[in-house]
Amino acid sequence: YQLHLKKRIGNVELKKLGSKITKLKKGIESKEKDIQRLRER
């Protein structure tokens, strides 16, 4: 039973990490796009 709980907690943590990583990637992508726009001017 405890193992099952640990697995569930691990999955939740992984999902949190995944969402953080995707947010970071999106933020980096938007920054790169902003830089490209500045260079085009």
N, C-alpha and C positions, 0 to 999 in steps of 0.2 A: 504493500500500500504506500509506504513512504517513497519507494522508488518511483511509483506512478506520479506522486505529487511532485517529486523533483523533476521528472521529465516534463510535466506540465509547466512548471516554473521556468525551466530551461527554454521551452517553446515560446513562452511569453517574452522572456528576455531577448531571444533571438529576433522575434518580431519587432520589439522596440529598437534593437540595434539596426535591423533592416530598414525601418522607417527613418531612423536618424541618418543612415548612409544615403538613402535615396534623397532625403532633404538636402544633405551636403552636396550630393552630385548635382541636383537641380540648381542649388545656389551657385556652384562653380560654373555650371553651364551658362546661367544668366549673366554672371560676371564676364565670362569670355565673350558673350554676345555684345554686352555693353562696350567692351574694349574694341571689338571689331567695328561697332557703329562709330566710335570715336575716331578710329583710324580712317574710316571711309570719308569723314568730313574734310 
